[in-house]
């Protein structure tokens, strides 16, 4: 078995290491970080800050994701959704993955400290520890509220982008964090319903397993209403204008429609549809923030 594992590890490619960073998740995080940068500045962002800031944030996120692969190797092998991951299949060993994570974290801290600013480096490091350590190592296995509490770390990117440009933590930056924080439970719990049997086998105390699917659907609906309220705050605080308001109302209406259908129906396809829509929801909401910001700037 050891010889087989060694042979498989020797065949690891750059795609295996890229997969360890969860690139699709990181891309969505970088989009929110970029929007945080843009909203922090009334004019064009210096290319130097834009490039190095996003690179450093992406490396920190990739490092946290890689550590997540290492910690969750056992349960990943049990769950159908994750059974093909590089560590589970033996294409990459845990020590090599940890070395890869360490290199990403080191590069991230060096880039953010010396090319951006110390505050962004500190906040990125805290987010890395929050996700890889507090959430993955402890909360995920300790409480059905794991995704709610741990969502704080995953909601940090727009704050990091804001800090990269201004060197400060502003109320509007925290408002962007609050939007992602409210979005995370309905997004992830929809996937948890779709993969309920996987989480049972892995003995992860997701809300679906501890309180039942019906209760989880109710929580998704309630958190979606909370998200609707929070997503209107950028307009209410005059951070954004009518373009953002119109786009967000449309997105919210669709999200509520899906959340209500999920709550009222036992259709097995609905949880995955809600999960997929939630990804588009967050992406387009932040794009509406971006478009509204620059059109408003042109108007004045």
KOLLO-156011 format. One record per residue: residue in one letter; y, x, z of N, C-alpha, C in turn. Coordinates in steps of 0.05 Angstrom, whole numbers, plus 32768, in hexadecimal, padded with zeros to 4 digits. Layout:
<sites>
AYXZYXZYXZ...
</sites>
This chain:
<sites>
X7FE880108000800080008000801980118000X801980278010803080388011803580457FF6X801F804D7FE88022805A7FCE802D80467FBAX8024802D7FBC802F80187FA9804C80147FAEX805480127FC88070800E7FCE808180257FC4X8077803D7FC8808680547FBE808980547FA0X8074804C7F928076804B7F75808A80367F6CX808A801F7F79809D800A7F7280B980137F78X80BD80207F8F80D8802A7F9680E2803E7F82X80D0804F7F7880D880637F6580E380567F4BX80DA803D7F4680E280307F2D80FB801F7F31X810980227F47812180137F4C8136801A7F37X814580067F2E815A800A7F1A817580047F27X818A80097F1781A580027F2181A87FE47F25X81997FD47F16819A7FB77F1981907FAF7F35X817C7FBD7F3F81717FB77F5A81877FBC7F6FX81957FD27F6D81AA7FD87F8081C27FC57F7DX81C77FBD7F6481DC7FA97F5F81D47F8E7F6CX81BB7F877F6A81B27F6E7F7681B57F6E7F94X81B27F857FA081B67F877FBD81D27F807FC6X81E57F837FB582017F7D7FBC82087F5F7FB8X81F57F4F7FAF81FA7F327FA982137F2F7F98X82127F397F7F822B7F3B7F6F82387F207F69X82297F0B7F6682367EF17F6082467EE77F78X823C7EEC7F90824B7EE57FA882647EF67FABX82617F107FA682777F227FA8828D7F1B7F93X82857F137F7B82997F0B7F6782AA7EF47F70X829D7EE07F7D82AC7EC97F8782BF7ED27F9EX82B57EE47FAE82C67EEF7FC482DE7EFE7FB9X82D97F0E7FA482EF7F1D7F9983047F0B7F8BX82FA7EF47F80830D7EE17F7483207ED77F8AX83157ED07FA183267EC67FB783387EDC7FC2X832E7EF57FC2833F7F0B7FCB83567F107FB8X83517F0E7F9E83657F117F89837B7EFC7F8CX83727EE37F9183857ECD7F9583967ED27FAEX83897EDC7FC383987EE47FDB83AE7EF87FD5X83A77F0C7FC583BA7F217FBC83D27F147FADX83CB7F037F9A83E07EF87F8983F27EE57F99X83E77ED57FAB83F87EC37FBA84097ED27FCFX84017EEA7FD684107EFA7FE9842A7F067FDDX842B7F067FC284417F147FB584507F017FA2X846B7EFF7FA484797EEE7F91847C7EFA7F75X84757F147F7384777F217F59845C7F2E7F53X845B7F3E7F3E84427F4B7F3584387F5E7F4BX841D7F5E7F4E84107F6F7F62840E7F8C7F56X84157FA07F6584117FBC7F5B83F47FC07F53X83F07FCB7F3B83D57FCF7F3083C57FE07F43X83D17FF47F4F83C380067F6283B67FF57F79X83C67FE47F8583BC7FD37F9B83A77FC07F92X83AC7FB37F7A83997FA07F70837E7FAC7F6BX837D7FC47F5E83647FD07F5783557FDB7F70X83637FEB7F7F83557FF87F96834F7FE37FACX83617FCF7FAF835C7FBB7FC483437FAB7FBEX83407FA27FA583297F927F9E830F7FA37F9DX83127FBC7F9582FA7FCD7F9582F17FD27FB2X83037FD77FC482FB7FDC7FE082EF7FC37FEDX82FB7FAC7FE782F17F937FF382D57F8D7FE7X82D17F927FCD82B77F8D7FC082A27F9F7FCCX82A97FB97FD182957FCB7FDC828D7FC37FF9X82A07FBA8008829A7FB1802382887F988022X828D7F868010827C7F6E800D82617F768004X825F7F897FF182457F927FE782357FA07FFDX82427FAF800E82357FBC802482297FA78037X82397F93803E822F7F7E805082177F6F8044X82197F6A802A82037F5C801D81E97F6D801DX81EC7F87801981D57F99801881C87F9A8034X81D87F9C804981CD7F9B806481BF7F818069X81CA7F6B805F81BD7F51806181A17F528055X819E7F5F803E81837F61803181707F708043X81797F85805081687F958061815F7F85807AX81727F788087816C7F69809F815A7F52809AX815E7F458082814F7F2C807C81377F32806AX812E7F4B806981187F51805780FF7F40805DX80F97F3D807780E17F2D807E80E37F108076X80FA7F03807D80FC7EE7807681007EE38058X810C7EF6804B810F7EF4802E80F47EF38020X80E07F01802B80C57F00802080B77EE68024X80C07ED6803780B47EBC803D80C07EA6802CX80DA7EA9802680E97E94801880E77E977FF9X80E17E817FEC80DE7E827FCF80F77E8B7FC1X810F7E837FCB81287E8A7FBF812D7EA87FBEX81227EB77FD181297ED37FD481117EE67FD1X80F97EDB7FCA80E17EEC7FCA80E17F017FB5X80F37F007FA180F47F147F8C81097F2A7F91X81157F2A7FA8812A7F3E7FAD811E7F5A7FAEX812F7F6F7FA881257F8A7FA581167F957FBEX81207F907FD681127F9A7FED80F77F8C7FF2X80F67F737FED80DD7F637FF180C87F6D7FDDX80D07F737FC580BE7F7C7FB080B77F9A7FB1X80C57FA87FC380BF7FC47FC780CD7FD67FB3X80DF7FCC7FA380ED7FDD7F8F81017FEF7F9CX810B7FE67FB3811E7FF77FC381147FF67FE0X8114800D7FED810C800E800981248008801BX811E8000803481347FFA804781468012804DX813B802A8051814C80418055815F8046803EX81568043802581678048800E817C8032800CX8174801A8013818880048013819D80088028X81958011803F81A98017805481BC802E804DX81B08042804081C18058803681D5804E8021X81CC803D801081DD80317FFB81F380208009X81EC8011801D82008001802C82148012803AX820A80288046821C803B8054823080488041X8227804F80298238805C8015824E8048800CX8246802F80088259801B8000826E80178016X82658015802F827780118045828B80288048X82808040804582918058804882A680598032X829D8055801982B08055800382C5803F8006X82BD8027801082CF8011801482E580198028X82DC8024803F82F0802B805483038041804BX82F88055803C8309806B8032831E8060801EX8314804F800C832680447FF7833C80328004X8333802080168347800E8022835A801C8034X8350803080438362803F8055837680508047X836E805F8033837F80728026838C8069800CX838180548000838D80497FE7839B802F7FEBX83958021800183A28007800683B180088020X83A57FFF803683B180028050839C7FFF8066X83A38008807E83908008809483887FEC809DX839B7FD9809C83947FBE80A5837E7FB18093X83807FB58079836C7FAA806783517FB7806DX83517FD1807283387FDF8079832C7FD48092X833C7FD080A683337FC680C083277FAA80BDX83367F9880B0832D7F7D80AC83137F7C809CX83117F8D808782F97F8E807782E17F978087X82E67FAB809882D07FB580A982C77FA080BDX82DA7F9180C882D27F7B80DB82C37F6580CDX82CB7F5F80B482BC7F4B80A582A07F54809EX829D7F6E809882837F7A809282717F7780ABX827B7F7F80C2826C7F7E80DB82667F6180E2X82797F4F80DD82757F3380E3825E7F2780D3X825D7F2D80B982487F2280A8822E7F3080ACX822E7F4A80AA82147F5980AA82097F5A80C7X821A7F5C80DB82107F5F80F6820F7F458105X82267F39810A82277F21811B82187F0A810EX821E7F0480F482117EED80E781F37EF380E1X81EE7F0880D081D37F0C80C781C07F1580DDX81C97F2680EE81B77F31810381B37F1E811AX81C87F0E812181C67EFD813981C97EDF8133X81E07ED6812981E57EB9812681D07EAB8115X81C87EB880FF81B67EAB80EC819D7EA280F9X81947EB1810E817B7EAB811B817E7E9D8136X81987E99813E819D7E90815981A67E73815CX81B37E69814781BF7E4E814A81C17E40812FX81BE7E25812F81C17E16811681DE7E15810DX81F07E1E811E820C7E21811682127E3D810AX81FD7E4B810282007E6680F882147E6880E1X82117E5680CE82227E5880B6823F7E5080BCX82437E3F80D0825E7E3780D8826D7E4F80E5X82607E5A80F9826D7E718108826E7E8980F6X82587E8F80E882587EA780D782697EA480BEX82717E8B80B882827E8780A0829D7E9580A2X82A57E9C80BA82BF7EA980BE82C07EC380AFX82AA7ED380B082A97EEC80A282AA7EE98084X829B7ED5807A829A7ED0805E82B47EC58053X82C57EBA806482DE7EAE805C82F57EC2805BX82F07EDB806183057EEF806583127EFA804BX83057EFA803483107F08801C832D7F018015X83367EE7801583537EE3800E83667EEF8023X835E7EF1803C836E7EFE8050836F7F1C804AX83587F27804283577F44803B836A7F4A8023X83697F38800F837A7F3C7FF883987F3A8000X839E7F27801183BA7F24801A83C37F3D8029X83B17F46803B83B87F5E804B83BB7F778039X83AC7F78802483AE7F8F801283C97F928005X83D67F7B7FFF83F07F7B7FF284077F7D8006X84047F6F801D841B7F6E803084187F808048X83FF7F87804F83FA7F96806883FD7F858080X83FC7F6A807D84007F58809383EB7F428093X83E97F3380A983D97F1A80AA83EC7F0380ADX83EE7EF3809884017EDD809783F47EC2809AX84027EAE80A483F77E9380A783EA7E88808DX83F77E8C807783EC7E82805E83D27E908056X83D07EA9805D83B67EB7805883A07EAB8069X83A77EA4808283937E978093838B7E7B808AX839E7E6E807C83997E54807183847E56805BX83857E6B804A83717E70803683567E758042X83557E838058833C7E88806783317E6E8071X83437E5D807B833A7E438086832D7E318071X83377E338058832B7E238042830E7E2C803EX83097E46803C82EE7E50803782DC7E4A8050X82E87E4C806782D97E46808082CF7E298080X82E07E16807882D87DFA807782C57DF48060X82C77E04804B82B67E00803382997E0A8038X82967E1E8049827C7E2B804C82657E198056X82697E08806A82537DF7807482487DE4805FX82597DD48051824D7DC2803D82417DD18026X824C7DE8801F82407DF9800A82247E038011X82227E0E802982087E1B803081F47E07803AX81FD7DF2804881E97DDE805281DC7DCF803BX81EB7DCB802581DF7DBF800D81C77DCF8003X81CB7DEA800381B57DFC7FFB819F7DFB800FX81A67DF9802981917DF8803E81807DDF803BX818B7DC88032817B7DB1802E81687DB58016X81737DC1800181627DC77FEA814B7DDA7FF0X81507DED8003813C7E00800A81317DFC8026X81307DE4802F81297DDE804B810E7DE98053X80FA7DE8804180DF7DF2804780DF7E11804AX80F07E1E803A80F27E3B803D80FC7E438058X81117E358062811C7E3C807C81097E358092X80F97E20808F80E47E1A80A280D07E3080A4X80C67E3A808E80B27E4F808D80BE7E698099X80D77E6E809480E37E87809E80EC7E8480BBX80EA7E6C80C680F27E6680E281107E6C80E7X81207E6680D4813D7E6980D781487E4E80E1X81577E4D80F781617E34810281787E2880F3X81737E2180D981887E1480CA818A7DF780D4X81A17DEB80CF81A77DD080D981927DBC80CEX81897DC180B681747DAF80AA815B7DAE80BAX81547DC580C6813B7DC780D5813E7DBF80F3X81557DC380FE81597DBC811A81637DA0811FX81717D95810C817C7D7A810F81747D6680F9X81677D6F80E5815D7D5D80D081707D5C80B8X81647D5480A281737D54808981897D3E8089X81837D27809581967D11809681AF7D1980A5X81AB7D2680BB81C27D3080CB81D27D4580BCX81C47D5780AE81D17D6C809E81E27D5F8088X81D87D4B807B81E77D3D806682017D318071X81FF7D26808A82177D1B8096822B7D31809CX82227D4880A582337D5E80AB82417D688091X82327D69807B823D7D71806282547D5E805AX824F7D44805D82647D308056827D7D348068X82787D388082828F7D3B8095829E7D55808FX82907D6A808B829D7D84808582AC7D83806AX82A17D73805782B07D70803E82CA7D628042X82CB7D4E805382E47D41805A82F77D558068X82EC7D65807982FD7D7A808683087D8D8071X82F77D95805E83007DA6804883167D998038X83147D80803383297D71802483437D748033X83437D6F804D835C7D71805D83677D8D805CX83567DA18060835F7DBD8061836A7DC68046X835D7DBD803183657DC6801683807DBB800EX838A7DA6801B83A47D9B801583BA7DAA8024X83B37DBB803783C87DC8804783D97DDB8037X83CF7DEA802283E17DFA801283F87DEA8006X83F37DD27FFE84087DC17FF3841A7DB7800AX840E7DAF8020841D7DA4803684307DB98042X84287DD2804184397DE8804C844B7DF48037X844B7DE9801F845B7DF3800984537E0F7FFFX843B7E15800584307E2E7FFA842A7E2B7FDDX84227E137FD5841C7E0C7FB9842A7DF27FB1X842A7DEC7F9784387DD57F8D84257DC07F82X84317DB07F6F84237D987F66840B7D9F7F53X840C7DB67F4683F57DBD7F3583DC7DC27F47X83E07DD07F5C83CA7DD47F6F83C17DBA7F7BX83D47DA97F8283CE7D8F7F8F83BD7D7E7F7CX83C57D7C7F6383B67D6C7F4F839A7D777F4BX83987D917F48837D7D9D7F44836B7D997F5CX83767D9D7F7483677D9A7F8C835E7D7E7F92X836F7D6B7F8C83677D4F7F90834F7D487F7EX83507D527F6583397D4D7F5383207D5A7F5DX83227D737F66830B7D827F7183007D747F8AX83127D6C7F9B830A7D5E7FB482FC7D447FAFX83077D357F9B82FA7D1B7F9582DE7D1E7F8BX82D97D337F7B82BE7D387F7182AC7D417F87X82B67D537F9982A67D5D7FAF829E7D467FC2X82B17D357FC982AB7D1E7FDA82967D0B7FCDX82997D077FB382867CF67FA4826A7D027FA6X82677D1C7FA3824D7D297FA582427D287FC1X82547D2D7FD5824B7D2D7FF182427D117FFAX82507CFD7FF082497CE17FF7822E7CDA7FE9X822B7CE27FD082117CDC7FC281FA7CEA7FD0X81FF7D037FD981EA7D117FE781E37D038001X81F77CF9801081F27CEC802981E37CD18026X81E97CC3801081DD7CA9800C81C27CA97FFEX81BB7CBF7FF281A37CC07FE1818F7CD57FEAX81767CD17FE481617CE47FE981597CF37FCFX816A7CF07FBA81647CFE7FA181617D1C7FA6X814A7D287FA081467D447FA681577D577F96X81647D4E7F8081757D5F7F7081917D617F7AX81997D4F7F8C81B57D4E7F9581BE7D677FA6X81AD7D707FB981B67D887FC881BE7DA07FB7X81AE7DA67FA381B47DBD7F9281CD7DB77F81X81D17D9F7F7981E97D987F6982027D9B7F7AX82007D927F9482177D967FA6821D7DB37FAAX82087DC37FAE820B7DE07FB282197DED7F9AX820F7DE67F82821B7DF27F6A82387DE97F66X823D7DCF7F6B82597DC67F68826B7DD37F7CX82627DD97F9482737DE57FA8827C7E017F9FX826C7E0F7F9082747E297F85828B7E267F72X82887E137F5F829D7E0E7F4C82B67E047F5AX82B27DF47F6F82C97DE97F7E82DA7E007F88X82CE7E137F9682DD7E297FA282EA7E3A7F8DX82DC7E407F7882E77E507F6282FF7E437F55X82FD7E2A7F4F83137E1C7F42832B7E177F55X83257E127F6E833A7E0E7F81834C7E267F83X833F7E3E7F85834F7E567F86835D7E5C7F6CX83517E557F56835F7E587F3C83777E467F3AX83757E2D7F45838C7E1B7F4683A27E277F57X839B7E347F6D83AF7E417F7E83BD7E577F6EX83AE7E667F5E83B97E7C7F4E83CC7E727F38X83C27E5E7F2983D37E537F1383EC7E467F1EX83EA7E377F3484017E2A7F4084157E3F7F49X840C7E557F55841D7E6A7F5F842E7E767F49X84227E7D7F3384307E8B7F1E84417E787F0DX84397E5F7F09844A7E4C7EFB84627E457F0CX845E7E447F2784757E3F7F3984887E567F38X847E7E6F7F36848F7E867F35849F7E877F1BX84927E7F7F0584A17E7E7EEB84B77E697EEBX84B17E537EFA84C57E3D7EFA84DF7E467F08X84DC7E587F1B84F47E617F2A84FC7E7D7F21
</sites>
